[in-house]
Amino acid sequence: MNRVICMSPHSGSCDYLTARVADKTGFERIFLRSLGFSPCNGCGGCVSGNGCVYDDGASRLLEDIRRGGKTLFVTPLYFCNFPACAKAFLDRAQAYWEKGQKCPSQFYLLAVGGQGEENNFSSAYLTFRAFCIAMGAEFAGAKYIGGVEEAGDIAEKDVLDVFDMIG
């Protein structure tokens, strides 16, 4: 199954991109903000081999995206990285890092931000690469769209190459 996950804490440009991708590709739409989940608390439960101590929306989604298919993560950038809710979700991959298992999934990242410079994307890019490694998934591609301050700004951007990226 293929899916597009909107990682924004609010409705806006990422919702628009999520809808556009889902409508064009048939990918399932998932909104991270609608999942109830706790952040990693560093308890070490996953180190003992028992997996994460939480059984919540994040653990169910992480299991689902490991089953295979393509997953496109759509996120805004706040101070050159993921917003808190998205980072909390990504941190939950620690349990899979401890297992060290590969999975057949392909992960893609589409990030939007107000800054036009590509280097504003480098922190999020590295964070996402680490997430892919922890999950045992293939890092399949990433794109940054700058100059997006408000929801309406994204409609003016050319995002057709995103569809080329995810095939």
C-alpha positions as CSV (number, residue, x, y, z in Angstrom):
1,M,0.0,0.0,0.0
2,N,1.2,3.5,-0.8
3,R,0.5,6.5,1.4
4,V,1.1,10.2,1.9
5,I,1.6,11.4,5.4
6,C,0.9,15.0,6.3
7,M,3.2,15.9,9.2
8,S,2.0,19.5,9.7
9,P,0.4,20.3,13.1
10,H,-2.3,22.4,11.3
11,S,-4.2,22.8,8.1
12,G,-2.4,24.7,5.3
13,S,0.1,24.2,2.5
14,C,1.0,20.6,3.5
15,D,-2.7,19.6,3.5
16,Y,-2.9,21.1,0.0
17,L,0.2,19.1,-1.2
18,T,-1.1,15.9,0.6
19,A,-4.5,16.2,-1.3
20,R,-2.8,16.9,-4.6
21,V,-0.5,13.9,-4.3
22,A,-3.3,11.6,-3.1
23,D,-5.7,12.8,-5.9
24,K,-3.1,12.2,-8.6
25,T,-1.6,8.9,-7.3
26,G,-4.3,7.2,-5.3
27,F,-2.1,7.1,-2.3
28,E,-3.9,6.9,1.1
29,R,-4.0,10.1,3.0
30,I,-2.8,10.1,6.6
31,F,-2.7,13.1,8.9
32,L,-0.2,12.8,11.7
33,R,-2.0,15.3,13.8
34,S,-5.1,13.1,14.0
35,L,-3.1,10.2,15.6
36,G,-3.0,10.0,19.3
37,F,0.6,9.2,20.3
38,S,3.3,9.8,22.9
39,P,6.8,10.9,22.2
40,C,9.7,8.6,23.0
41,N,10.5,8.9,26.7
42,G,13.9,7.3,26.5
43,C,12.9,4.5,28.9
44,G,15.0,1.9,27.1
45,G,12.2,-0.6,26.7
46,C,13.0,-1.1,23.1
47,V,16.7,-1.9,24.0
48,S,15.6,-5.0,25.9
49,G,14.1,-6.4,22.7
50,N,10.5,-6.0,23.7
51,G,9.9,-3.1,21.3
52,C,8.4,0.2,22.2
53,V,6.4,0.4,25.5
54,Y,3.7,2.5,23.8
55,D,0.9,0.9,21.8
56,D,-0.7,4.0,20.1
57,G,-1.2,5.7,16.8
58,A,2.5,6.1,16.2
59,S,3.3,2.4,16.8
60,R,0.5,1.3,14.5
61,L,1.5,3.7,11.7
62,L,5.2,2.7,12.0
63,E,4.3,-0.9,11.7
64,D,2.1,-0.2,8.7
65,I,4.7,1.8,6.8
66,R,7.3,-1.0,7.3
67,R,5.1,-3.5,5.5
68,G,6.1,-2.1,2.1
69,G,5.1,0.3,-0.5
70,K,5.9,3.9,-1.0
71,T,5.4,6.5,1.7
72,L,5.7,10.2,1.0
73,F,6.1,12.4,4.1
74,V,5.0,16.0,3.6
75,T,6.2,18.5,6.2
76,P,6.6,22.1,6.9
77,L,10.0,23.2,8.2
78,Y,10.3,25.1,11.4
79,F,13.7,26.5,12.1
80,C,15.2,24.3,9.4
81,N,13.7,21.1,10.7
82,F,10.5,19.1,11.4
83,P,7.8,20.6,13.6
84,A,7.6,19.1,17.1
85,C,4.8,16.6,16.4
86,A,6.6,15.3,13.4
87,K,9.9,15.0,15.2
88,A,8.2,13.1,18.0
89,F,6.9,10.6,15.5
90,L,10.3,10.2,13.8
91,D,11.9,9.6,17.2
92,R,9.7,6.6,17.8
93,A,11.7,4.8,15.1
94,Q,14.3,4.2,17.8
95,A,12.6,0.9,18.6
96,Y,13.3,-0.3,15.0
97,W,16.9,0.8,15.1
98,E,17.3,-1.5,18.1
99,K,15.9,-4.4,16.1
100,G,18.1,-3.7,13.1
101,Q,15.7,-5.2,10.6
102,K,15.3,-4.2,6.9
103,C,11.9,-3.6,5.4
104,P,10.7,-3.4,1.8
105,S,9.4,0.2,2.1
106,Q,10.5,3.2,0.1
107,F,10.4,6.6,1.9
108,Y,10.3,10.0,0.3
109,L,10.3,13.5,1.8
110,L,8.7,16.6,0.6
111,A,9.4,19.7,2.7
112,V,8.2,23.2,2.4
113,G,9.5,26.3,4.1
114,G,9.6,30.1,4.0
115,Q,13.3,30.3,3.3
116,G,14.4,30.0,-0.3
117,E,17.9,28.6,0.2
118,E,18.4,24.9,-0.2
119,N,20.7,24.7,2.9
120,N,17.6,25.4,5.1
121,F,16.6,21.9,4.2
122,S,19.9,20.2,5.3
123,S,18.9,19.5,8.9
124,A,15.6,18.0,8.0
125,Y,17.3,16.0,5.2
126,L,19.8,14.4,7.7
127,T,17.0,13.8,10.2
128,F,14.9,12.0,7.6
129,R,17.9,9.9,6.4
130,A,18.5,8.8,10.0
131,F,14.8,7.9,10.3
132,C,15.0,5.8,7.1
133,I,18.1,4.0,8.4
134,A,16.4,3.3,11.8
135,M,13.3,1.9,10.1
136,G,15.4,-0.2,7.7
137,A,13.6,1.4,4.7
138,E,15.0,2.7,1.5
139,F,15.6,6.5,1.3
140,A,14.1,7.0,-2.1
141,G,14.1,10.7,-2.6
142,A,13.7,14.2,-1.1
143,K,12.6,17.6,-2.4
144,Y,12.5,21.1,-0.7
145,I,10.1,23.8,-1.9
146,G,11.1,27.2,-0.5
147,G,9.3,30.5,-0.5
148,V,6.2,29.1,1.1
149,E,5.0,31.2,4.0
150,E,1.3,30.9,3.8
151,A,-1.1,28.2,2.6
152,G,-1.8,30.0,-0.7
153,D,1.8,30.3,-1.6
154,I,2.1,26.6,-2.5
155,A,-0.5,26.9,-5.3
156,E,2.0,29.0,-7.2
157,K,4.8,26.5,-7.0
158,D,5.6,23.9,-9.6
159,V,5.4,20.5,-7.9
160,L,5.2,18.3,-10.9
161,D,8.6,16.9,-10.4
162,V,7.3,15.4,-7.0
163,F,5.3,13.0,-9.1
164,D,8.3,12.0,-11.1
165,M,10.2,11.4,-7.8
166,I,7.6,9.0,-6.4
167,G,6.9,7.4,-9.7
